[in-house]
Amino acid sequence: MKKLFISAFSVACVLSSLSSCGKTENADSTNTANSVCNATAENQVYSIDTLVADSIILPAAQTTGGTPIYDALSARATFRNFTPDALSDQTISNLLWSASGVNRPSADDPRLTAPTARNAQEIDIYVCTKKAVYLYQPVGHKLKLVNTGDFRAQAGKNPFHANASVDLIYVANYDKMEGFDDNGKAFYGATDSGIISQNVYLFCAAENLKTCVCGHIDREEIAKFINLKNGYVTLTQPVGK
Ligand SMILES: Cc1cc2nc3c(=O)[nH]c(=O)nc-3n(C[C@H](O)[C@H](O)[C@H](O)COP(=O)(O)O)c2cc1C
C-alpha cells in the first residue's frame, strides 16, 4: 500500500514537473523549481518549504478518509508553541485544499470546501514559507509567487508566527466583491475568513498539527509585502508542528 502511494506520488511529481518546473524566475539558486520534482515520499525532501518558483502545482490533495469529524471537533484547539519542523508538500497540499480548495470541480462553476456569501469566493489565501510568499489558486490547486523572502515573522504581532512552518494570510479581495457595499465587504469578508480558519483548525486537529488564528496583526505591513491592491487583510493563521 505504501509503495503504491509512493509511486502515485512520484507520478504526480513528474506530471507536475512537466507543467511547473523550469518556469522559474527569481528562483533561489540552491532551490530551483526542479526541487519540487524531487519531492517524492521516498526521500522525504520537503521542497515547498525551501523552494522559490513562479508557479508550483501542488500534489493532489487527499480528499477522502482521515480522522472522523467528531474526533477532529473534540481535538480542535489553539496552540502557539511551534517547532521548526517543516510540513511535507503533501500536508501543505491537504491543508490548502481543506482551507478552501475545490471540492466540486466544474469548468464554469467550481465550488469550494468553504462557503462564501453569494458564492463570491473572495477570500484569497497567501502562504508565507521560509523562502517566499505565494498566493493559493484553488482552481488548478497551485501556488503563485508574490514575493521572495521570509515574511513569517511579519504575519502577526505575536512572536510565534516566525516559528510556524507556514503562515496563512486571509484577504478579502474586493475585486471579487463588487456587488457588496462597504458594510457587506467588511462583514462577509470577516465571516468568510472565519469559516476558512475553522476548516484549518479542524484539519490541524485531524492531522495532529498546531495552529492559532490571529487578528493581532499589522494589516498595513502585510498589505505591502503581499502587494495588495484592492482588499482587506482579515486574519492570519500560522500552522506547524
Ligand atoms: C477572530 C479571532 C482572532 C484571534 N486572534 C488571536 C491573536 O491575535 N493572537 C492569539 O494568540 N490568539 C488569537 N485568537 C485565538 C483565541 O485566543 C483562542 O481561540 C481562544 O483563546 C480560545 O482558545 P481555543 O481556540 O483553544 O478554544 C483569535 C481567535 C479568533 C477567533
The ligand as a Tripos MOL2 file, in Angstrom:
@<TRIPOS>MOLECULE
LIG
   31    33     1     0     0
SMALL
NO_CHARGES

@<TRIPOS>ATOM
      1 C1        -11.0470   36.1280   15.2750 C.3       1 LIG1
      2 C2        -10.0110   35.5800   16.2090 C.ar      1 LIG1
      3 C3         -8.8250   36.2820   16.3980 C.ar      1 LIG1
      4 C4         -7.8290   35.7750   17.2440 C.ar      1 LIG1
      5 N1         -6.6520   36.4470   17.3590 N.ar      1 LIG1
      6 C5         -5.6550   35.9250   18.1090 C.ar      1 LIG1
      7 C6         -4.3950   36.5810   18.1840 C.ar      1 LIG1
      8 O1         -4.1580   37.6110   17.5540 O.2       1 LIG1
      9 N2         -3.4190   36.0250   18.9350 N.ar      1 LIG1
     10 C7         -3.6260   34.8610   19.6240 C.ar      1 LIG1
     11 O2         -2.6980   34.3970   20.3050 O.2       1 LIG1
     12 N3         -4.8070   34.1960   19.5640 N.ar      1 LIG1
     13 C8         -5.8260   34.6950   18.8230 C.ar      1 LIG1
     14 N4         -7.0140   34.0290   18.7140 N.ar      1 LIG1
     15 C9         -7.1680   32.7160   19.3580 C.3       1 LIG1
     16 C10        -8.0380   32.7980   20.6180 C.3       1 LIG1
     17 O3         -7.3080   33.4230   21.6600 O.3       1 LIG1
     18 C11        -8.4420   31.3780   21.0210 C.3       1 LIG1
     19 O4         -9.2580   30.8350   20.0220 O.3       1 LIG1
     20 C12        -9.1810   31.4060   22.3610 C.3       1 LIG1
     21 O5         -8.2860   31.6760   23.4060 O.3       1 LIG1
     22 C13        -9.8710   30.0960   22.6480 C.3       1 LIG1
     23 O6         -8.9480   29.0210   22.6460 O.3       1 LIG1
     24 P1         -9.2310   27.7260   21.7640 P.3       1 LIG1
     25 O7         -9.1470   28.1300   20.3110 O.co2     1 LIG1
     26 O8         -8.1450   26.7540   22.1190 O.co2     1 LIG1
     27 O9        -10.6000   27.2290   22.0930 O.co2     1 LIG1
     28 C14        -8.0410   34.5330   17.9190 C.ar      1 LIG1
     29 C15        -9.2450   33.8520   17.7330 C.ar      1 LIG1
     30 C16       -10.2060   34.3590   16.8840 C.ar      1 LIG1
     31 C17       -11.4920   33.5570   16.6810 C.3       1 LIG1
@<TRIPOS>BOND
     1     1     2 1
     2     2     3 ar
     3     2    30 ar
     4     3     4 ar
     5     4     5 ar
     6     4    28 ar
     7     5     6 ar
     8     6     7 ar
     9     6    13 1
    10     7     8 2
    11     7     9 ar
    12     9    10 ar
    13    10    11 2
    14    10    12 ar
    15    12    13 ar
    16    13    14 ar
    17    14    15 1
    18    14    28 ar
    19    15    16 1
    20    16    17 1
    21    16    18 1
    22    18    19 1
    23    18    20 1
    24    20    21 1
    25    20    22 1
    26    22    23 1
    27    23    24 1
    28    24    25 2
    29    24    26 1
    30    24    27 1
    31    28    29 ar
    32    29    30 ar
    33    30    31 1
@<TRIPOS>SUBSTRUCTURE
     1 LIG1         1 GROUP 0 **** ****
